[in-house]
Amino acid sequence: MSTTNGVRAKPNQRSRTLVAGAERAGARAMLKAVGYSDDDLAKPLIGVANTWTEIGPCNFHLRKLAVDVKRGIRAAGGTPFEFNTVSISDGITMGTEGMKGSLISREVIADSIELVAMSNMLDGVVALSACDKTIPGTIMALIRLNLPSLMLYGGTIYPGVHNGRDIDLVNVFEALGQFQAGEISYEELMAVENVACPGPGACGGQFTANTMAMISEIIGICPMGMGDVPAEDPEKGDVSYQAGKLMLQILENDIRPSDLVTRASLENALAASAATAGSTNSILHCLAFAREAGVEFTLDDIENISRRTPIIGDLRPTGNYVALDLYRAGGVPILVNRLIEGGYVSGDTPTVTGQTLAGACADAVESEGQQVVRALDNPISSSGGLVVLKGNLAPDGAVVKLKDTPPPLTGPARVFDTEEDAFEAVSNRQIVEGDVVIIRYEGPVGGPGMREMLQITAALYGQGLGGNVGLITDGRFSGGTRGLMIGHCAPEAAVGGPIALLQEGDMITIDVARRLIEVDLSEAELAARRAQWQAPTPNYAKGVMAKYARQVSQADDGAVTGA
């Protein structure tokens, strides 16, 4: 418990400013209007920040989980105050202008939770998250507030089943590519679409949501094992209740995000992401966490972590299994135990339960014969799945997710200034083997918002080109990336990065073994083109998009607006 001048602070001390004393009668009157009693207001006031929405499956069930969280808070002696914030579904908005709002929503989520918790003098916060940007957005808010708090992940979706095999959302995009290539009928595409997402929960592979959920447990802000439970598992309600009860213990012990989000815990998080060939968005979001926490952390640090960490998690999209399979195998704790055993992760970092990371995983039960997490002496790859490339095309870095080292690729640039133009070319079969597709002006400033372009990558795979072309963008290829699909290219085109200077037919080399990404142009030629380059007119003149574009940092700095 925190102290002031050596005097132990009460768990409800912060909220007394809002509701204690005669002068706060007006505030109490308004709170009584919605059902709170004097007894309720005398207890610690715990915010329940809910990212519920009925636009998409990821967060659809969080309203139900919030009921259980609040029940747990009350049982442990607190008073819950539920409030809501926004959520933008990557999977739904993918391929449209709406996708630009996804990364921007991360900042809005963080800002809104910070504002509500700060303004209402809440004693602690439980944040409920489930999809790609609500997980990092809630964590960023909790880091800023630095109140006793935890984040609870809503859980993975169950896989769909088609023709006797498990499928997920990526299969829909790949089926679209097959349909465009004339390999399957429209009826077959619809058959895949109709069963791919059978109910609530986040996309089932080691895409952004499940990668970030794993990271939330490893940095300690989500109780270990609670995030693993799938969205529709009957145990999820009990887990939510226990999370609510735990919040009062966290408050009593004064465990804060500043205790948890450290350089050591971030190193652990990126090692786990590398070990599972997790989403490259984990790089973007962990850099954002570091900025919020005031921790020095760079792309070079992440590259070094990934180089020394083997891939031992056989998870989609590069592998064979989904998050449900990992849960049945023993969950994130068995992965952590492997990594601690190998010396790739420190077990000494603290977690929100008061245990160390090693202690939180000590009782993990590994299912006999499970194949999801490999033994250390049988890795999928000797180095991790997060690779940082640099060169004259991306002097500040670009990232790619791989489970092995492909041969170098040198090919002509096919240059597109929007995702829509690139997708039209892909749909019309204008991209051929050996091409290097450049999609620019989709970065943090240029888009704005770094659109994720899974639709393009999956369509190329559906056409049989996934391993035979390169893709480079200042936007994002992350959760579904397979092959030489390189995102986060920094600096971006909109601020005059080298990607803005490319012309159709320029020869591009991508050499993963050398960590190299370059264009075959002399410095003199690049300088001449730079002298002729002019920044484009921003896509938005006002509103949230324009405000974001004016404030956002580059991808290698986490694409943050307020740290």
Wavefront OBJ file of the C-alpha trace (Angstrom):
o trace
v 0.000 0.000 0.000
v 1.235 3.485 -0.794
v 2.237 5.876 1.953
v 2.166 9.617 2.427
v 4.745 10.952 4.893
v 4.998 7.466 6.317
v 1.228 7.117 6.847
v -0.442 4.222 5.047
v -2.892 5.462 2.421
v -6.403 4.036 2.454
v -7.483 2.068 -0.625
v -10.246 4.631 -1.254
v -8.138 7.712 -0.549
v -8.035 9.021 -4.111
v -11.809 8.930 -4.609
v -12.456 10.872 -1.385
v -11.693 14.015 -3.348
v -14.753 13.257 -5.476
v -17.306 12.031 -2.926
v -16.240 12.813 0.669
v -17.291 15.843 2.729
v -20.248 18.200 2.812
v -18.925 20.191 -0.142
v -19.287 17.093 -2.369
v -23.027 16.762 -1.767
v -23.819 17.688 -5.365
v -21.583 14.956 -6.752
v -23.091 12.381 -4.408
v -26.611 13.472 -5.350
v -25.896 12.844 -9.017
v -24.324 9.457 -8.313
v -27.292 8.477 -6.151
v -29.521 9.285 -9.132
v -28.060 6.297 -10.966
v -28.327 3.933 -8.012
v -25.249 4.355 -5.816
v -25.749 4.501 -2.043
v -23.740 6.148 0.722
v -22.322 2.718 1.523
v -21.259 2.242 -2.113
v -19.550 5.608 -2.230
v -17.648 4.952 0.993
v -15.813 2.034 -0.649
v -12.927 2.128 -3.142
v -14.301 3.273 -6.497
v -13.063 1.019 -9.301
v -13.471 1.965 -12.931
v -14.398 -0.804 -15.357
v -13.236 0.506 -18.726
v -15.162 -1.510 -21.288
v -14.368 -1.623 -24.998
v -17.645 -3.383 -25.768
v -19.209 -2.960 -29.190
v -21.626 -4.956 -31.275
v -19.725 -4.072 -34.447
v -17.782 -7.322 -34.796
v -17.137 -10.464 -32.749
v -13.949 -9.511 -30.887
v -15.555 -7.285 -28.265
v -19.189 -8.311 -28.591
v -19.234 -10.368 -25.375
v -17.437 -7.859 -23.152
v -20.701 -6.413 -21.816
v -21.445 -9.841 -20.362
v -17.927 -10.188 -18.915
v -18.226 -6.749 -17.319
v -21.182 -8.000 -15.276
v -18.958 -10.704 -13.787
v -16.042 -8.319 -13.225
v -18.323 -5.915 -11.343
v -19.748 -8.776 -9.297
v -16.203 -9.688 -8.257
v -15.353 -6.090 -7.356
v -18.427 -5.848 -5.126
v -17.698 -9.203 -3.486
v -14.207 -8.007 -2.546
v -15.444 -4.740 -1.045
v -15.290 -2.231 -3.886
v -17.776 -0.277 -5.952
v -17.528 -0.624 -9.738
v -18.136 2.259 -12.134
v -18.442 0.926 -15.675
v -17.765 3.211 -18.624
v -17.220 2.615 -22.303
v -14.825 3.664 -25.038
v -14.435 3.008 -28.754
v -13.347 0.047 -30.842
v -12.536 -0.240 -34.546
v -12.400 -3.730 -36.058
v -9.432 -4.319 -38.340
v -11.087 -7.324 -39.927
v -14.264 -5.439 -40.810
v -12.675 -2.195 -42.024
v -9.801 -3.922 -43.850
v -9.439 -2.784 -47.441
v -11.464 0.400 -46.971
v -10.704 3.950 -45.934
v -12.212 3.066 -42.568
v -9.152 0.962 -41.767
v -7.218 4.216 -41.325
v -9.140 4.683 -38.086
v -7.855 1.485 -36.505
v -4.457 2.610 -35.225
v -5.855 6.069 -34.530
v -8.427 4.412 -32.270
v -5.577 3.128 -30.074
v -4.809 6.736 -29.134
v -8.495 7.612 -28.654
v -8.975 4.587 -26.394
v -5.971 5.524 -24.279
v -6.984 9.189 -24.115
v -10.605 8.466 -23.206
v -9.799 5.996 -20.409
v -7.199 8.381 -19.035
v -9.725 11.238 -19.063
v -12.542 9.322 -17.365
v -10.364 7.756 -14.663
v -8.502 10.994 -13.972
v -11.568 13.234 -13.958
v -13.576 10.955 -11.687
v -10.715 10.350 -9.247
v -11.090 6.567 -9.485
v -9.042 4.494 -7.069
v -8.235 1.795 -9.614
v -9.192 0.517 -13.058
v -10.026 -2.828 -14.642
v -9.843 -2.529 -18.438
v -11.648 -5.029 -20.658
v -10.171 -5.468 -24.110
v -10.370 -7.953 -26.931
v -9.236 -6.750 -30.350
v -6.122 -5.448 -32.048
v -6.125 -1.849 -30.809
v -8.190 -2.109 -27.638
v -5.484 -4.232 -25.996
v -2.612 -1.759 -26.488
v -4.944 1.218 -26.085
v -6.109 0.080 -22.660
v -2.578 -0.775 -21.551
v -1.277 2.623 -22.685
v -4.010 4.289 -20.609
v -3.159 2.239 -17.533
v 0.532 3.098 -17.894
v -0.317 6.810 -18.101
v -2.672 6.745 -15.130
v -0.307 4.578 -13.081
v -3.126 3.598 -10.754
v -3.507 0.107 -9.291
v -5.065 -1.641 -12.254
v -5.268 -4.655 -14.506
v -6.312 -5.498 -18.044
v -8.452 -8.535 -18.835
v -8.457 -9.954 -22.364
v -11.821 -11.142 -23.667
v -10.350 -14.234 -25.289
v -9.916 -15.905 -28.633
v -12.670 -16.930 -30.983
v -13.259 -20.603 -31.647
v -12.095 -21.662 -35.119
v -14.610 -22.299 -37.837
v -14.757 -25.688 -39.529
v -14.916 -26.155 -43.313
v -14.576 -29.486 -45.057
v -13.332 -31.028 -41.830
v -10.531 -28.564 -41.117
v -10.259 -25.573 -38.814
v -10.296 -22.191 -40.544
v -10.202 -18.523 -39.557
v -10.596 -15.057 -41.063
v -7.365 -15.299 -43.081
v -8.875 -18.255 -44.923
v -11.663 -15.955 -46.097
v -9.176 -13.506 -47.622
v -7.222 -16.368 -49.191
v -10.441 -17.827 -50.587
v -11.120 -14.413 -52.095
v -7.763 -14.619 -53.880
v -8.625 -18.088 -55.130
v -12.000 -16.844 -56.370
v -10.337 -13.950 -58.195
v -7.924 -16.430 -59.763
v -10.838 -18.568 -60.946
v -9.774 -21.495 -58.770
v -12.959 -21.695 -56.694
v -16.580 -20.729 -57.268
v -18.449 -17.873 -55.606
v -20.475 -20.509 -53.761
v -17.285 -21.962 -52.282
v -16.123 -18.482 -51.238
v -19.471 -17.979 -49.484
v -19.206 -21.378 -47.823
v -15.870 -20.354 -46.289
v -17.216 -16.923 -45.328
v -20.251 -18.397 -43.591
v -18.324 -20.562 -41.132
v -14.965 -18.824 -40.622
v -16.058 -16.787 -37.576
v -18.548 -18.886 -35.583
v -19.070 -16.553 -32.605
v -17.579 -13.956 -30.246
v -13.849 -13.609 -29.694
v -10.745 -12.262 -31.370
v -9.204 -13.780 -34.519
v -7.858 -17.192 -33.615
v -4.277 -17.273 -34.934
v -1.206 -15.546 -33.546
v -2.375 -12.342 -35.143
v -2.277 -9.004 -33.371
v -4.951 -9.640 -30.732
v -3.609 -12.960 -29.476
v -0.002 -11.787 -29.705
v -0.798 -8.705 -27.626
v -2.897 -10.742 -25.190
v 0.094 -13.009 -24.624
v 2.287 -9.956 -24.144
v -0.156 -8.479 -21.623
v 0.231 -11.600 -19.477
v 4.008 -11.615 -19.831
v 4.484 -7.972 -18.863
v 2.235 -8.807 -15.934
v -0.688 -6.426 -16.435
v -3.160 -9.214 -17.301
v -3.199 -12.020 -14.705
v -1.353 -15.028 -16.104
v -3.703 -17.579 -17.622
v -6.823 -15.417 -17.483
v -6.375 -14.113 -20.992
v -5.858 -17.626 -22.359
v -9.450 -18.705 -21.666
v -11.422 -18.492 -24.952
v -14.249 -16.000 -25.294
v -17.035 -18.581 -25.265
v -15.507 -20.992 -22.760
v -17.801 -21.462 -19.734
v -14.810 -20.650 -17.516
v -14.578 -17.088 -18.881
v -17.279 -15.787 -16.548
v -15.496 -17.172 -13.494
v -12.184 -15.746 -14.695
v -13.850 -12.337 -15.016
v -15.291 -12.593 -11.518
v -11.876 -13.517 -10.122
v -10.293 -10.574 -11.961
v -12.771 -8.245 -10.286
v -11.957 -9.671 -6.857
v -8.231 -9.477 -7.581
v -8.533 -5.755 -8.274
v -9.093 -5.002 -4.586
v -6.013 -7.033 -3.685
v -3.994 -5.087 -6.239
v -5.286 -1.871 -4.704
v -4.424 -3.028 -1.193
v -0.911 -3.996 -2.287
v -0.547 -0.828 -4.381
v 0.704 -2.663 -7.483
v 0.952 -0.184 -10.348
v 1.841 -0.348 -14.043
v 5.134 1.421 -13.317
v 6.093 -1.666 -11.294
v 5.303 -3.935 -14.240
v 6.169 -2.198 -17.518
v 9.955 -2.103 -17.407
v 12.733 -2.741 -19.852
v 13.055 -6.302 -18.531
v 9.347 -7.052 -18.961
v 9.328 -5.552 -22.459
v 12.329 -7.698 -23.381
v 10.382 -10.712 -22.125
v 7.352 -9.671 -24.154
v 9.250 -9.311 -27.432
v 11.086 -12.592 -26.847
v 7.717 -14.338 -26.538
v 6.436 -12.616 -29.668
v 9.569 -13.655 -31.550
v 9.259 -17.208 -30.206
v 5.745 -17.534 -31.600
v 6.307 -15.624 -34.864
v 3.791 -13.162 -33.492
v 2.349 -10.101 -35.144
v 4.800 -7.379 -36.125
v 2.300 -5.009 -34.511
v 3.773 -6.226 -31.233
v 6.837 -4.159 -32.138
v 4.743 -1.048 -32.752
v 2.763 -1.436 -29.541
v 5.657 -2.383 -27.278
v 7.544 0.666 -28.517
v 4.442 2.679 -27.587
v 4.395 1.099 -24.117
v 8.051 1.998 -23.700
v 7.382 5.612 -24.669
v 4.473 5.837 -22.233
v 6.564 4.319 -19.446
v 9.686 6.379 -20.172
v 11.722 3.259 -20.957
v 14.515 3.402 -23.550
v 13.695 0.764 -26.158
v 14.496 0.675 -29.878
v 14.086 -1.385 -33.034
v 17.710 -2.460 -32.669
v 16.922 -3.868 -29.219
v 14.018 -5.815 -30.693
v 16.137 -7.172 -33.543
v 18.747 -8.380 -31.052
v 16.091 -10.091 -28.933
v 14.589 -11.846 -31.937
v 17.949 -12.993 -33.295
v 18.770 -14.843 -30.088
v 15.293 -16.345 -29.526
v 14.178 -19.529 -31.325
v 10.690 -19.998 -32.709
v 9.066 -22.717 -30.618
v 5.373 -21.801 -30.957
v 3.799 -23.486 -33.995
v 0.982 -20.982 -34.457
v -0.909 -19.631 -37.440
v -0.466 -17.852 -39.784
v 3.087 -19.177 -40.234
v 2.373 -22.408 -38.348
v -0.351 -24.963 -37.822
v -2.243 -24.176 -34.624
v -4.514 -21.465 -33.218
v -4.877 -19.874 -29.786
v -7.504 -22.412 -28.753
v -4.946 -25.166 -29.332
v -2.391 -23.308 -27.195
v -4.956 -22.996 -24.404
v -5.692 -26.719 -24.536
v -1.957 -27.462 -24.566
v -1.442 -25.563 -21.311
v -1.601 -21.939 -22.355
v 0.895 -19.098 -22.288
v 2.425 -20.420 -19.024
v 3.952 -23.460 -20.742
v 5.506 -21.209 -23.382
v 6.931 -18.947 -20.670
v 8.351 -21.896 -18.771
v 10.147 -23.094 -21.912
v 11.595 -19.639 -22.512
v 12.698 -19.272 -18.890
v 14.309 -22.714 -19.060
v 16.282 -21.666 -22.123
v 17.354 -18.353 -20.633
v 15.430 -16.359 -23.245
v 13.088 -14.778 -20.699
v 13.676 -13.563 -17.142
v 11.368 -15.148 -14.599
v 12.077 -12.474 -11.987
v 9.843 -9.723 -13.371
v 6.771 -8.881 -11.249
v 3.145 -9.429 -12.227
v -0.110 -7.867 -11.147
v -0.925 -10.805 -8.859
v 2.138 -10.056 -6.744
v 3.928 -13.136 -8.042
v 7.002 -13.122 -10.223
v 6.551 -14.236 -13.820
v 8.130 -17.582 -12.948
v 5.895 -17.933 -9.907
v 2.778 -17.156 -11.923
v 3.667 -19.973 -14.350
v 4.954 -22.483 -11.808
v 1.751 -24.527 -11.642
v 1.236 -24.768 -15.406
v 0.026 -28.173 -16.580
v 1.213 -29.186 -20.027
v -1.094 -31.496 -21.939
v 0.540 -34.804 -22.719
v 1.682 -35.025 -26.317
v 0.874 -31.423 -27.173
v 2.539 -30.166 -30.368
v 1.834 -26.442 -30.150
v 4.911 -25.445 -28.139
v 8.051 -27.246 -29.251
v 10.876 -28.479 -27.023
v 13.925 -26.214 -26.975
v 15.995 -28.827 -28.762
v 13.441 -29.035 -31.577
v 12.728 -25.422 -32.592
v 10.934 -24.419 -35.764
v 13.737 -21.925 -36.334
v 16.895 -21.090 -34.402
v 16.065 -17.372 -34.481
v 12.866 -15.461 -33.870
v 10.091 -14.458 -36.207
v 10.437 -10.676 -35.877
v 13.051 -9.335 -38.285
v 14.189 -5.723 -38.627
v 15.657 -4.679 -41.972
v 17.597 -1.496 -42.716
v 19.184 0.080 -45.762
v 18.891 3.071 -48.034
v 15.188 2.362 -48.529
v 14.428 2.228 -44.782
v 17.284 3.859 -42.851
v 15.223 3.883 -39.635
v 14.033 0.324 -40.115
v 11.281 -1.871 -41.525
v 9.876 -5.106 -40.112
v 8.836 -8.495 -41.418
v 7.529 -11.660 -39.769
v 9.207 -14.907 -40.888
v 9.716 -18.411 -39.579
v 12.740 -19.087 -41.794
v 15.232 -17.136 -43.888
v 14.125 -16.900 -47.527
v 16.618 -16.369 -50.332
v 17.348 -12.765 -51.363
v 14.902 -11.193 -53.771
v 15.824 -8.524 -56.312
v 13.038 -7.284 -58.515
v 11.438 -4.279 -60.156
v 9.403 -1.865 -58.065
v 5.677 -1.746 -58.799
v 4.760 1.564 -57.193
v 1.320 2.441 -55.795
v 0.387 5.490 -53.783
v -2.684 3.939 -52.144
v -3.803 0.528 -50.974
v -6.793 0.703 -53.319
v -4.553 1.089 -56.378
v -2.403 -1.826 -55.287
v -5.388 -4.072 -54.605
v -6.865 -3.274 -58.010
v -3.594 -4.358 -59.645
v -3.536 -7.555 -57.586
v -7.191 -8.278 -58.365
v -6.547 -7.807 -62.077
v -3.562 -10.193 -61.975
v -1.112 -7.416 -62.915
v 1.468 -8.514 -60.329
v 3.799 -11.287 -61.453
v 6.475 -13.430 -59.872
v 9.570 -11.426 -58.932
v 7.802 -8.061 -58.602
v 8.332 -5.911 -55.521
v 5.065 -4.123 -54.773
v 5.507 -0.722 -53.120
v 2.477 0.702 -51.285
v 3.294 4.136 -49.925
v 1.634 7.176 -48.367
v -0.098 4.760 -45.991
v 2.119 5.517 -42.979
v 1.231 7.126 -39.631
v 1.152 10.625 -41.176
v 0.404 9.819 -44.794
v -2.624 7.573 -44.428
v -2.991 8.673 -41.786
v -3.086 5.644 -39.544
v -0.950 2.869 -41.094
v -3.647 0.735 -42.654
v -3.200 -3.010 -42.254
v -3.249 -4.656 -45.684
v -3.994 -8.287 -44.978
v -6.490 -8.315 -47.844
v -3.680 -7.783 -50.361
v -1.309 -10.326 -48.830
v -3.985 -12.984 -48.537
v -5.168 -12.376 -52.112
v -1.613 -12.851 -53.382
v -1.415 -16.121 -51.485
v -4.713 -17.183 -52.950
v -3.227 -16.522 -56.408
v -0.148 -18.600 -55.607
v 2.207 -15.602 -55.478
v 2.667 -15.224 -51.724
v 6.204 -16.525 -51.595
v 7.250 -15.202 -54.986
v 6.781 -11.440 -54.713
v 7.943 -8.797 -52.280
v 5.710 -6.195 -50.674
v 6.978 -3.072 -48.969
v 4.838 -0.443 -47.290
v 5.036 2.392 -44.816
v 1.698 1.032 -43.620
v 1.337 -2.407 -42.069
v 1.539 -6.082 -43.013
v 1.472 -7.754 -39.611
v -0.868 -10.346 -38.195
v -1.335 -12.270 -41.429
v 2.108 -11.743 -42.871
v 3.829 -14.652 -44.583
v 6.716 -14.253 -46.995
v 8.593 -11.080 -47.909
v 5.876 -8.670 -46.853
v 7.589 -5.768 -45.149
v 5.777 -3.081 -43.213
v 6.467 -0.114 -40.937
v 9.016 1.231 -43.478
v 10.506 4.306 -41.796
v 10.747 7.135 -42.401
v 7.478 7.079 -44.316
v 6.736 8.609 -47.690
v 4.628 11.475 -46.369
v 7.602 12.958 -44.503
v 10.009 12.457 -47.409
v 11.356 9.017 -46.581
v 13.214 7.188 -49.371
v 10.127 5.129 -50.202
v 8.625 8.376 -51.551
v 11.422 8.659 -54.116
v 10.879 5.304 -55.818
v 9.812 5.065 -59.437
v 8.280 2.224 -61.403
v 10.954 -0.288 -62.364
v 13.605 0.705 -59.793
v 15.421 -2.446 -58.717
v 14.759 -3.366 -55.079
v 16.724 -5.907 -53.040
v 15.351 -7.604 -49.933
v 17.989 -9.760 -48.219
v 16.783 -11.098 -44.895
v 20.035 -12.890 -44.050
v 21.879 -9.549 -44.291
v 18.942 -7.644 -42.744
v 19.046 -5.436 -45.838
v 16.403 -3.505 -47.748
v 17.706 -1.230 -50.485
v 17.062 0.322 -53.858
v 19.761 0.201 -56.523
v 20.183 3.954 -56.761
v 23.202 6.103 -55.983
v 23.127 8.665 -53.227
v 23.396 11.326 -55.922
v 20.299 10.036 -57.695
v 18.362 9.807 -54.425
v 19.422 13.368 -53.575
v 18.302 14.607 -57.004
v 14.902 12.947 -56.616
v 14.571 14.298 -53.087
v 15.178 17.820 -54.354
v 12.258 17.393 -56.767
v 9.907 15.734 -54.253
v 7.028 17.691 -52.789
v 4.925 16.620 -49.833
v 1.417 15.697 -50.940
v -1.634 17.554 -49.736
v -2.849 15.849 -46.532
v -5.775 13.505 -47.065
v -7.741 15.209 -44.291
v -7.919 18.926 -43.523
v -9.786 18.709 -40.210
v -11.188 16.331 -37.650
v -9.616 13.459 -35.795
v -7.631 12.185 -38.782
v -5.992 15.554 -39.428
v -5.256 16.053 -35.739
v -3.641 12.624 -35.532
v -1.503 13.255 -38.628
v -0.186 16.492 -37.124
v 0.785 14.865 -33.832
v 1.872 11.283 -34.566
v 5.456 10.036 -34.397
v 7.034 7.609 -36.857
v 6.543 3.845 -36.685
v 10.016 3.194 -35.267
v 8.965 5.389 -32.318
v 5.682 3.551 -31.717
v 3.429 5.867 -33.783
v 2.333 7.595 -30.573
v 0.766 11.033 -30.207
v 1.115 11.928 -26.572
v 4.090 10.294 -24.907
l 1 2 3 4 5 6 7 8 9 10 11 12 13 14 15 16 17 18 19 20 21 22 23 24 25 26 27 28 29 30 31 32 33 34 35 36 37 38 39 40 41 42 43 44 45 46 47 48 49 50 51 52 53 54 55 56 57 58 59 60 61 62 63 64 65 66 67 68 69 70 71 72 73 74 75 76 77 78 79 80 81 82 83 84 85 86 87 88 89 90 91 92 93 94 95 96 97 98 99 100 101 102 103 104 105 106 107 108 109 110 111 112 113 114 115 116 117 118 119 120 121 122 123 124 125 126 127 128 129 130 131 132 133 134 135 136 137 138 139 140 141 142 143 144 145 146 147 148 149 150 151 152 153 154 155 156 157 158 159 160 161 162 163 164 165 166 167 168 169 170 171 172 173 174 175 176 177 178 179 180 181 182 183 184 185 186 187 188 189 190 191 192 193 194 195 196 197 198 199 200 201 202 203 204 205 206 207 208 209 210 211 212 213 214 215 216 217 218 219 220 221 222 223 224 225 226 227 228 229 230 231 232 233 234 235 236 237 238 239 240 241 242 243 244 245 246 247 248 249 250 251 252 253 254 255 256 257 258 259 260 261 262 263 264 265 266 267 268 269 270 271 272 273 274 275 276 277 278 279 280 281 282 283 284 285 286 287 288 289 290 291 292 293 294 295 296 297 298 299 300 301 302 303 304 305 306 307 308 309 310 311 312 313 314 315 316 317 318 319 320 321 322 323 324 325 326 327 328 329 330 331 332 333 334 335 336 337 338 339 340 341 342 343 344 345 346 347 348 349 350 351 352 353 354 355 356 357 358 359 360 361 362 363 364 365 366 367 368 369 370 371 372 373 374 375 376 377 378 379 380 381 382 383 384 385 386 387 388 389 390 391 392 393 394 395 396 397 398 399 400 401 402 403 404 405 406 407 408 409 410 411 412 413 414 415 416 417 418 419 420 421 422 423 424 425 426 427 428 429 430 431 432 433 434 435 436 437 438 439 440 441 442 443 444 445 446 447 448 449 450 451 452 453 454 455 456 457 458 459 460 461 462 463 464 465 466 467 468 469 470 471 472 473 474 475 476 477 478 479 480 481 482 483 484 485 486 487 488 489 490 491 492 493 494 495 496 497 498 499 500 501 502 503 504 505 506 507 508 509 510 511 512 513 514 515 516 517 518 519 520 521 522 523 524 525 526 527 528 529 530 531 532 533 534 535 536 537 538 539 540 541 542 543 544 545 546 547 548 549 550 551 552 553 554 555 556 557 558 559 560 561 562 563
